[in-house]
């Protein structure tokens, strides 16, 4: 099988994402789900509205529906009736008359405007109620026209759109009860290393608790994928091969943590080379250089570094867009960066793009940012206490305080 780790230089983060996006294709299987279960699912086909929203001309305010042309200073109008939401006024409205109307009620036939109730003076006689408008309305004022929000036949969502909370409400507003979506992506995860111990157990000397599997799973849940936890793997080639074989039959994607560097006990890369292919390994980012991308038959493989921060950074920056494309989302590799003044000096060596953990806020003269303590890739607290990355380009060097830097606010995977 293919192993390109020797002959090719390290890819940049952008090159790595573009290459992975070019090689993967979205899932093709679809299912129909009720909209109550559609949040964060990816549409498999476009949604077109079968109705107008609103379905009829209606009042945008509580007030009085009338003909704008009949309003004149000091000229009274007779109140002919009441139109309520869900209870339309269907009688003919005589000339010189108006109708009391509530928000959302159907506009009576022949009337074209609504004057707010605060802008009229009412008088009551034994026989009728009259009003005088304090201003002259324009035709159509405070009236929501049929189809103003969504017109019948209009495209509401494109295929590949990931449904947000407001989107679910919009589907309900056009009467759609079920939508066709891509099936959930199945992502298997595991951590490897003899030094790892599950949380809740006693910690022998020379061991650490496995945090990577838990933070990776939490981030994946935010993506809306189905997580298959394959547990902790020892530094044993046979055990690793067995789990890889299991993932090949159960999952669309396998994500491992640790085992893709050059250590003597890093068997993950060896087993991947035996069972499948390595498309590339090592990316010019910090933290996260030992990152592998490959395939096990039809199961895509992502090998994350073992250091917790490096695992988080590579999952968010490199793996996230690829998983979204596999899930059927329409994605690009473009990253939207903001500019901020850095209040502390930054240390950096040229050679790799650096994702330093920071905290940004709105200052009096613009965005401000600072790093949060140690930038060690083994200190997960530097992610937990941050809200952004300070992104330093591959060829940049250390910077003094006061320089303008690029920042990338955390995505919803970390917020």
N, C-alpha and C positions, 0 to 999 in steps of 0.2 A: 504494500500500500504506500501511498504518497506521504512524504515527510519533508517539508521545505524549510526546516528550521536552520539548516546550515548555510545554504547558498544565498538566501535573500536577506536584505537589510530589514530592520524593524519598520513596520508600517506606522504611519501617524494614526492618531485616533480617528480622524476623518476618513482616511483611506481604509482603515479597518472596517468602519461602519458601512461605508459605500460598498466594499467588496462583499460583506456579509449580506447586505440588502439585495445585491445583485444576484446572489446565489440561491436565496430562499424564495419559496412561493407560498402564498396563503393557503390555508386549509380549504378544501373544497366541500366538505360535508356541512350540511345545514340542518337546522331543526326549527320548528315553530314553537315560540314560547309566548305565554300571556304577558301583556305589558307590565304587569305587577312583578314579573321576574326578569324583565328586560334590562334593568339598570346595568351599565358597563358592558353590555353585550354589543357585538359588532354586527351591523345590518348586512345581510347577504344580498339584498336587492333594494332598489330605490323605493321610497315611500312617496306616493302621490295622493293628494287630498281628493276625496270624492265629494266634498261639500265646500260651501263657502263658510268662512269663519270671520266675523259673525255671519249667521245664516240670513239675517234680515237687518234693515236699517233700525238702529236702536239708540236710545238716549245714553249719552256719556255722563250725564249729571242728573241729579234730582232737580226738577224745576218745572217749566211749562213749555210744552210743544206748541208751536205756532207757525204762521206764515210770516217770514221776515218782512215781506213787502207790506204787510198790514200794520206794522209797528210804526208809530209816530209819537213824538213827545206829547204827553198829556192825553193821548187817545186811549180810552179803556177798551179792553177785550173781555169778552164773557167766557167764563170757565164752563165748558160744555160737558166735562166728565173727567174720569181718572183712568190712566193707563198704568198698570203695575207689571213688574217683571213676572212673566208667566200668565198674565191675564191682560190680553190686548184690548184696547178700546176700538171697537169695530164699527161704530155708528159713523155716519157722515158728520164732518165738522163744518158747521155753517160759516159763512164769511163773517169776519169780525170776532171769531171765537178762538179759543185755545183749549188745551187739555193738560190737566195736572199729570205729570209723568215721573216715574222713578227710574233710577239708573238701570239700564239693561232692558227696559220695556220696549216693545215694538213701537216704532213711530207711526202714529195714526196716518191713514191715507190722506195725501194732500198737504200735510204739514212738513216743513223743511228745516226747522231750527229749534233749538232748545235754549231758553233763558234760565239761568240759575235762579233758584228760589230766593237767594239773597239779593237779587237785583230787580225785584218787583215790589210794588205796593198793592196790597189787597184791600178791597172793600166788600162788605157783605150787606145785601138787602134782603128783604123777606123772600124774594123770588129767586135771586141768583147771586153768584159771586163774580166780581170783576177784578181785573188787575190793570195796572199801568206799569209799563216797563221803564226802568230808569236809564236804559241805554237802548240803542237800535242795533239788533244783532245782524250779522251777515248770514246769508243763506248757507246752511250746512253747519252752523256753529253748534258745537257740543253734540254732534250727531256722528255715530260710528256707522259707516256704510257697510252694506253686505259685501263680504269678501275682502274687506279692508285689511284684515290680518293675514288671511290665507284665502286665495281664490280657488274655486273648484278646478281641478286639473293641474294645479301647481305642484312642482316638485318640492317636497318638504325636506327630505333627507336623501343623500346619495348612498349607494352601496359602499360599505367600508367605513361608515360613520359609527363612532362609538357613542352609545346613548348615555346622556347625562340626565340628572334628575329633571330639569326643565323639559328635556326632550320627551321624557315619558309622559309628562303632563300634556305636551303638545299632541302626542299621538292620541291620547284620550280625548282631546278637544276636537279631533276630526273623526271620532267614532271608531278608531282602530283598537280592537281588543287583543289581537295577536300579531306578532311580527316574525318574519323569517330571519334568523341570525346564524352566524357561523357557530359551529359547535365549539365548546371551550377547548383551548389548547391544553394538552396534558404535559406537565413539566415535572420530571423526576429530579430530586435533589439528593445529594449526600455529601458528607464531609469525610475526609480521610486523614489518618494519622494516629499512631499508637499513643501519642501524648494526650489525646482528647478524651474527656470524660463528660457524660451527659449532666446537665444541671440537676441538682437534687441529690446527687451521690457524693460520698466523701471524696476528697481530692488528694490523691497520693503525691508525694514529693516528685517534682519534675513533670507534673501534668498540669493541664489547663482545662477549663470548661469549654465545651463546644458552643460558641456563640454564632458562628457563621451560618449554620443551618437554620437557626431561628430568625436571624435578620433577613436572610435570603428568602425564606418562606413568607415572612411578613411583607416584604416588598413585592413578591409575586402575587400575593392575595390582592394587593392594591391594583395589580394589572388585570385582575379578573380571570386568571387562569386556574386550572385544576392542578393542585400541588400533590405530587406523590412522594412522600418522604421515605427514602430508602435507608435512612439511618446513618450510623457511624461505621466507617470501614477501617479495618486495621491496615497496616503497611504490609499487605500480603497479596502478591499478584493473583493468586487463585481466587481469593475473596473478591478482589476488585473485578476480575474478569466475570465472575458469577453475577455480580450486581449490574455490570454493564450489559450483560446478556439479558438480564431481566428487564432493564430499561428499554432495550431494543424492541421488546415485544409489548411493553405496556405504555410507553410514552412517545410523544412527538419530539420532546427535547430532554436532554440530560444535562444538568448543571452540577458540576463538582466543585469542591473547594479544596485547594491544595493539591499537590502532586504533579504540577506541570512545570516545575522549575528544573534545575539540573542536579539536585541532590541525589545521593546514592539510593535513598529509600523512596524516591518519587516515581512510583510505578504507574500512575495514571496515564502519563503520556505513552509509556511502553505498551500498555494494554490497548489504548486507543489506536496506536500504530498497528497492532496485531489484528484487531477486529474491524477496523474501519480505515479512516483517513484523517490526516491532519492537514487542513487547508492553510493555516498559518499559526505561528505561535510567536509570542513576544510582540508587544505594542509599545510605541515610544510615548508612554504616559507615566506619570508619577502621582500617586502610587498605582501599581497595576501592571508593571512590565511583563511578568510571567502569565500571559493570558493565551489560551488556546481555543481555536475554533476548528471544528471538524464534523465528521458524520459517521454514524454507526448504522449502516444500511439506510433506513428511512428516518432514523432518529438523529436530529441535529445535536451537536455536542458543544458545550461551552465550559472550558476549564478556567475557573477563577483562581486568583492567588489565594494563599492560605492566610495572609495577614488580614484581619477583619476589615480595616478601612479600605484596603486595596480590593477586597471582594465586593464591598458596597459600591465603590467608585466604578469598577468595571461593569457591575451588573446594571447600574443606572446609566452610565455613559455609553457603553458598548453593546450590552445585551438587550436593554429595554427596547430600542427601536426595532430590533430584529424580531423580538417576540411579538411586538405589536403588528408587524407586517405578517408574520405567520398566523396571527389571530384574525387577519382579514382587514385590519385597519389600513387606511391610506396614510402613509407616513413619508417623511423626507428626512434627510440627514442634517438639515439645517438646524443650527443651534442659535437661539436668540440671546445675545449677551447684553448686559447693561454696563454702563460706565459708573465708576464710583471713585472717590478720593480715599486712598488707603492711609489710615492714621498711624500705621506702624511700618517699620522697615520689613522687607521681605527677602528671605534667603532663597537663592535658586542657582543651580548649575545648568548651563546650556546642554541640550541633548534630548530632553523629553518635555512634552507638555505637562505642566504641573497643575493639579487640582488641589489647591490648598483650601482647608476648611476655614470658613470665616463667618462673621456676623455683620449684616448690613442693616442700615436704618436710614431714614430720611432726615438729613440735617437741614440747617437753615439755608445753606447754599447749594444743596443737592444731596445725592446719595453719598453716604460714608460707609466704610468697611474696615474691619480689622480681623486679623487672624485670632484664633483661640488656642493659645498655649502651644504645646508640642504638636508638630506635624508628623509624628511617627505613625507609620501605617499599621502599627499594632495597637493603637490607642483608639478604641471605638468611641470613647467619650468626646473626641474631637469632632465626630459626626453628630452625636446626640445633642451637643450643645451649640451646633451651628445651624445656620439657615441658608447658606449659600456656599458655592465654591468661588475662590479667587483663581481665575484661569490665567496662567502665565504661559505664553507661547513657547514652542519647542526651543527656539534659539535665544530666548531672553535670558538675562542674568539677574542678579540681585537688584532690588530697587530700594531707594531711601523712602522714608515716610513722606507723605504729601503727594506722591505720584498718583496719576489717574490709572486705574487698572480695570480690567474686564471682570465682571462677576456674573455668575450663573445661579439664580435662585434655585433652591431645591425643587425638584418636581414632586408630584403628589406621592411618589414612592417613598419619600423621606419626610414629608410634612405630616 
